[in-house]
Amino acid sequence: MKYLTLIMMAMLFISCGKDTALWPKQEVTIQKIAPAVEEEYSYELRGNSCTTGVHSSESFFKICDRLLDHGENNDCAEEKRKELFEASKCAGEFI
């Protein structure tokens, strides 16, 4: 019984890589993917009597950093900037 099991295991390993009923060959297809297109991110938010001014960046991470910068945003629309920061799923916490 041991020998029969050993022979079957050997046959299984020997047949690896060949097109068999156990492991038929699979066709591999190569997908063509278009290169990523740059995006321009921008925002301008208004408070009661102020505006953040227009801020733009080609990087999502940079625009998230700009939302955090109180001085660059004229200390304006903090609650709206926080909402945009969280809705955009920017990394980190709005401080």
C-alpha positions in Angstrom: 0.0 0.0 0.0 2.9 2.4 0.8 4.5 1.6 -2.5 1.3 2.3 -4.4 0.9 5.7 -2.7 4.5 6.5 -3.4 4.2 5.6 -7.1 1.1 7.7 -7.5 2.8 10.7 -5.8 5.8 10.3 -8.1 3.6 10.2 -11.2 1.7 13.2 -10.0 5.0 15.2 -9.6 6.4 13.9 -12.8 3.4 15.1 -14.8 3.5 18.6 -13.4 3.8 21.3 -16.0 2.2 19.1 -18.7 -1.2 19.7 -20.1 -3.3 17.1 -18.3 -6.9 16.7 -17.3 -5.9 17.6 -13.7 -4.1 20.8 -14.7 -5.1 22.1 -18.1 -3.1 24.9 -19.6 -4.5 28.3 -19.1 -4.4 31.0 -21.7 -2.7 34.2 -20.6 -4.0 37.5 -22.1 -2.1 40.7 -21.9 -4.3 43.8 -21.2 -3.4 47.1 -22.6 -3.8 49.9 -20.2 -3.7 53.6 -21.1 -1.3 55.8 -19.1 -2.8 57.7 -16.3 -4.0 61.2 -17.1 -2.9 64.1 -14.9 -5.7 65.7 -13.0 -5.9 69.3 -11.6 -7.3 69.4 -8.1 -8.6 72.8 -6.9 -10.9 74.4 -4.4 -12.1 77.7 -3.2 -14.2 77.9 -0.1 -16.1 80.8 1.4 -16.9 81.6 5.0 -19.2 84.3 6.5 -16.9 87.2 5.5 -13.9 85.5 4.0 -12.6 83.3 1.3 -9.8 80.7 1.2 -8.8 81.9 -2.3 -8.3 79.6 -5.2 -5.9 76.7 -4.5 -4.9 74.2 -7.0 -2.4 71.3 -7.4 -1.6 68.4 -9.8 -1.2 66.2 -6.8 -4.0 64.8 -4.6 -1.6 64.7 -1.6 -0.5 68.3 -2.0 -4.1 69.5 -2.2 -4.9 67.6 1.0 -1.9 69.4 2.6 -3.2 72.7 1.4 -6.5 72.1 3.1 -4.7 71.7 6.4 -2.7 75.0 6.1 -4.7 77.6 8.1 -2.5 80.5 7.1 -2.6 79.7 3.4 -6.4 79.5 3.6 -6.6 82.9 5.4 -7.9 81.2 8.5 -11.2 80.9 6.7 -13.9 78.2 6.3 -12.2 75.8 8.7 -15.3 73.6 9.0 -15.9 73.4 5.2 -12.2 72.6 4.7 -12.5 69.8 7.3 -15.6 68.4 5.6 -13.8 68.4 2.2 -10.7 66.8 3.7 -12.7 64.0 5.2 -15.1 63.5 2.2 -12.0 63.3 -0.1 -10.5 60.6 2.2 -7.3 62.5 2.6 -4.7 60.7 4.7 -4.3 61.7 8.4 -6.5 63.9 10.5 -7.6 67.5 10.0 -6.0 69.5 12.7 
